Amino acid sequence: GIKAVILNLGGNILVVGSPPFQKAWTIEVSDPKNPQGILAQLKVSNASISTSSQIERSKNIKGRRIGHIFDPRSGKPVEFEGSVTVIAPTATEADALSTALLVMGPENGLTFMENRKEGAAFFLVPSRNGDWEARMSSRCAFYGMKRKFFRKEKI
């Protein structure tokens, strides 16, 4: 009999229905280097959201950050230092896609998502001046993703 629920499993969120008197849940996406800093908002119902990043689960070894996600092609940790958030119909899809897209990187990952029938993805990419740059698939607009939600912050 549950018609609306949100399950937050830390990086993976499942939403069913919407809150009372609203069309969708508002999901906030945090700054990869400052989990208290919010960089984006999504409006989502009946979908799952997953974020993957190498930042939170990493170790500094000899001055180099080594993350927990490895590229199966090389056997080495993914070097991308941003994050990717995926919205997909199921939790399994969102989780698998966010990890795969992190391995692919922003350019290949967004091309991959544009060729899918469902879901959306956006990358937060560190820029040369220390700000975050957002790179989004075209379906992000469907989930209320607009550049106005992004705040420029120094890393």
Secondary structure, 3 states (H helix, E strand, C coil): CCCCEEEECCCEEEEECCCCCCCCEEEEEEECCEEEEEEEEEEECCEEEEEEECCCCEEEECCEEEECCEECCCCEECCCCCEEEEEECCHHHHHHHHHHHHHHCHHHHHHHHHCCCCCEEEEEEECCCCCEEEEECHHHHHHCCCHHHCCCCCC
